[in-house]
């Protein structure tokens, strides 16, 4: 017997998450920042703006603002690499 189920995660803008004072996500609850990072790329000689979501996972104790983004360390390394071609991501960073 097939079960037709849809799961929707909590998602909102950074401004709304920052305004959610006192909100503590449940342990394992997925929180999505829909506009966490904005980048502009040139595609076919035109600037294209893209919004990259950020993801946090609740621990049942910390406020949403205090939770780290799950990919923060890797994201920092990749943006540093993009911004400065002299900085390279190590094999250990890639494995992470």
Secondary structure, 3 states (H helix, E strand, C coil): CCCCCCCCCEEECHHHHHHCCCCCCCCCCEEEEEEEEEEEEEECCEEEEEEEEEEEECCCCCCHHHCCCCCHHHHHHHHHHHHCCCCCCCHHHHHC
